[in-house]
Each structure stands twice: as structure tokens, then as C-alpha cells.
């Protein structure tokens, strides 16, 4: 019988892929805590738990008429971001997959009421929410990516997560869930971006968005995921990345409103050109 061994909300901000010198220049002469947080996460979580599989909810894999999950035996190659080709260029990646688990996720999530398809097309694009996190954490585990349907709403994300939880329980895998994305996610206009590249949260694009993030972080620390789920109508006003679908699928897989694992931060709460960035780890009690 399979098990979810833990869950994490991890920021994939492109700045974590920049050279150290550039990161320091952008951040007033100091390292961004997202980088040191990922190193610590690998040492304290990945190397201790040694999961068989990572299921990562990818906020840049936008699908429209369904949810999708990567169904490959292996994904490998070189990645250049079409969004940020200067910052992420010719980055090698090599990720094992698990077609059987992907197929089970497709079956169970669809049975929960939301069409979900396992895709093993060899030229299926891969996106940097997966690439960036795997660059720091991949230790040879199986890595599956799950899309965030851009037409999805809160109940859809929760149902897909529920199906993923059922597929994992039916498997023989010890699975780590990673919601790869941010909380509030509104950028500064291009003409102002250069004024807001430091990580200090004072640079978050809207003070009310920053306060909404802080309120949800407090819920995370308390394990009060029901309050986060129930508060989605209000939080959507602050433009969370991918409608917060990455977190909601993770929550759905862990029990939905009944999920009560408390969170521990593995980074500061930081800015990235107006958007919020933070690492939070939810250990299985």
C-alpha cells in the first residue's frame, strides 16, 4: 500500500537559477533565502525520507480542456525557457518517470469527476516549475508532473487531488507531493520591474496581497487547511498563481478540508518582481 510521506509548497522563482554573483547583485548583496532553503530541504527532507516518487504540481503547465500528468518512463534533454531564455538556458535534466502511477492518477482523478489524462508523448514540453525544483532536489527518484488546468476552479483542483491520493494509496510507492508555485502572483509593470528585484517583501506588488499571504501562512503553521480552502473566493482576488491550483491539488490528495498537517517554513517570505515566494514543508505526523 502506497503512502504520501510529506507535502511541500516550494517556490520555483527563476532567480534561483541565476549565477550566485547575479543573485547577490539583485538582492542588495546577499543570497536569497529560497536557494539556501532548497539546499536545506534536500538535506533534511529528501535525504532522510528518500521517497520513491515525487508528484509535482506544475503551475506553468497550462492545460485547457482537462488535467494532464506526465506518463513517461523518462524525461531528459536540455531546457531553455521561452519566457526567460537569458536566465534559464540549455539546462540539462534527466527525470525518471512512473507510467503505471500516471495511468492510475488518470483513472482515479477522472473517476472523481475531472477528466485527467496521462501523456507520454516524447516531445511533450516540460516547464521550469518542474525543472528548477528538480535541479536542486532530484536524487534519482521518479518525478511526475501534473498540469494546472487554466479553466479549473477550486472544486476541480480538490477532486483531482482526491484522485491522486487514491492512486497513491493503491500503489506501492512512498510519494512526496510538491506544489511548485507562488502565493499571490501579480507582477510590477515592465517599466517598474527593475525597482523591485530585491527579495524584501516590501516589494510585493500590492500590500493587501502581502497581508492575504501572511494570513494563509498562519493557517499553514496551524495546519488549518480548511480555512485556506474555505477562503479561496477572497484569496482569488489577489491573483494567486494558477488559481492556487498547485496547493489545492496537494491539499485534496492529503484529505481536503480534513487535512491538518502543520507547516514549517524553509525560507523567508520573499518578493520576486512583485510576486510572493516561500517554501513551506508539511511533514506527515
N, C-alpha and C positions, 0 to 999 in steps of 0.2 A: 504494500500500500504506500502510495506517494505522500509527500508532505511539503507544505510551504514552510521553509526553515527560517524565513525572515523576509522583510519587505523594506524598501527604501525609496524615498523621493530624492533623486540626485540631479543636480544641475549640470547641464552639458554646455554651458556658455562657451562660445568659440574662443574666448580669451584664454581658456585653459590649454589651448593647443599652440599658443604663440610662444616664441622663444622667451626664456627667462628674462633676458635684458629688456625685451619689449614689454613684457608684463610689468616689470618694475617701472618702466617709463610711463606707462599708462596709469599706474596706481600709486603715484606720489612717492616712488622709491621703495615700495615694499611689495611682498608677494601677496597675491590674492589668496584668501583662505580656502577657496574651492580646490586649489591644487593640493595643498598640504592635507586637506580633508580627504581627498580621494586616496592619497598615499596611506593615510591612517586607516581608512575604510578597508583597503586591501589587506593591510596587516592584521587589523583587529576583527574583521568580519570574514572576508573571503578566505584567508589562510587558516582561520580557525574552524569555520563551518564547513569549508570545502564542499560547496553544493555541486550536485551533478549537472544542474541546468540553471541557466539564467533566462527568465522570461522578462523581456524589456518592452515597456510600453513607449513607443516612439512617437513623439509629438510632431515630428516633421514628415512622417509617412501619412500623408493625407489621402484617404480614400473617400469615395462619394456614395456609392450605392450599397456598400457592405463594409464590414470589417475584414481585415486580412491578417494572416500570420505566416511568417516565413517557414516554408516546408522543405528546405534544402538539407541535403546531407552535409554540405559545407558551403560557406560563402568566403571567397578570398579574392584579392586583387589589390588595386590601387584606387584610392578615393581622393578626388578633388571636389570641393564644394562648389556648386554653381552659384550659391549665394555669396560665399566669401572665398573666392579662389586664391587670394593673396595670403589668407591666414591658414587655410587647410588645403594643402596641395600635395598630390602624389603620396598620400599617406597609406602605407601598406596595412592590410587587415587580413586575418585568417581566423574564421569562426566556425567551429563545428556546429552542426545542427542536430535535430531530432525529428525526422519526418513523422514518426509514429505519434509523438506527443502533439505535433502540429495538427495532424489529422484528428486526434481526439479533441483538441481545443475547438476545431472547426465544428465537429459533430455536437459537442455539448453546448457551445455558445449558441449555435443555430437552434438547438432544441430549447434553449432558454428564451428564444423569441427574437433573436437578432442574427440575420444572415452573416455568417463568418466563413471565410474560405482560406484553406491552406494553399499557398502559392509556391511552387518550386521552379519557376521559370529561371533559367541560369543567367539571364540578363536583367532580372528584376533589380531596379535601383536600390541602393542602400543609403541611409541618411545619417547625418552626423550625431543625432542623439544616441544612436547605437554606436557609431564609430568612436566618438570621443570617450564615452564611458568605457567601452571595451579596451581602448588604448591604455587606460590606466588599470583596469581590473581583470582583463582576460587572463586566466591562468590555465587555459585548456579545457574549460567547461563547455558544455553545449550552450549556444546562445540562440534564442528565438526572439524575433521582433514582432510586435503586434501593432497594427496601424491604429490611428485615431480617425475615425470617420468624421469628416468635417460637417456632415449633416446629423451627426449623433447628438442626442440630448442626454441629460443626466440618467434617466431610466435605462437608456440603451447601454451606456457605459457600464452601469452596475450589472445589467444582465449578462453582458459579455464577460465581465469579471467573474460572475457567478459560474458561468460555464467553464471558464479557465480553472477555477477552484475545483470543480467536479472532475475535470480531465486530469488534473494533477493528483487528486486523491485516488483515482483509478489506476494511475501509473505506478512505476516502481522508482520514481525519481525524487530526489531531495532538491527542491526548487527554491531559488532566490528570486523574488519579484523586484524589479526596478522600474519605477515611474520616472522616466528621463525627461525632465522639463522644468519649467519655472512655475511660480505662482502668478501674481499679477504680471501682465506682459504687454505693456504699451511703451513703444519706443519714443524717444525725442525726435522731433523733425530733423532731417538731414543737416540743415544749417546750424543746428544746435548740438548735434551729437558730440562734437569734439570737446564741448564744455562739460560733458557728463560721462567721461570714461572711467573715472576712479570708482572704486568699489564701495565707498561710503554710501549707505542707504539714503542719505540726504539727496542723492541724485536720482532716486526713484521718480518716475515722471509725474506722479500725482501723489500728494501727501495722503489723500484719502485711500488710495490703493495700498500705500505702505501700512496704514493703520489696519486695513482689512486683512493684509497678510499677517501682521502681528497677532491679530485676534485668532486667526486659524492656527498659527504656530502654537499659541497657548492651548488650543484644543488638542493639537498633536501631542504636546507634552503630557497632557492629562489622559490621553487615549480616548478622547471624546470624539470619535469619528462620526457618530450620529449627528452631532451638532454641525460638523463640516458639511455633511451630506444635506441636512435639512436647510442649511444656509446657502445652498447653491444659487437660488434665484437672486439673492443680494450680491453674492460674490461675482456672478457673471457680469455685473455692471462694471467691474474693474478689469475686465478682459483677461482672465487667466488663460495661460497658454493652452491651446487645443480644448477650450471649454473645460479645462481641468480634467479631461478625459483620462489622462495617464494616471492621475491619483484615483479617480473614481473606479477605473477597472481594477486597480490594485486593491482598493477597499472592497469591491464586490467579490473578488477572489478570496479575501480574508474574512468574509462574513457580512459585509454591508454595514447596516446600522448597528449590528451586534458586535462589530469589530472593536476591540478595546485595548489593543496593544499600545502602550505609551511610546512616544518618540523621543529620541536624543539627537541633538544637533551634532553634525560632523563638520560644520563650517560656521562662519558668521553668516548672518543675513546680509546679502550684498547686492549692489547695483551692477547691472551691465547695460549701458546705454539706455537706461530708463526702466529696464525690466528687473524683476526680482530674481535672486538666485540664492539657493540654500540647499544643503544636504541634511536630510533627516533620516535616521535609522530607527526602524520599528522591529525590535527583537521579539522573537516568539517567546512568550513567558515560559 
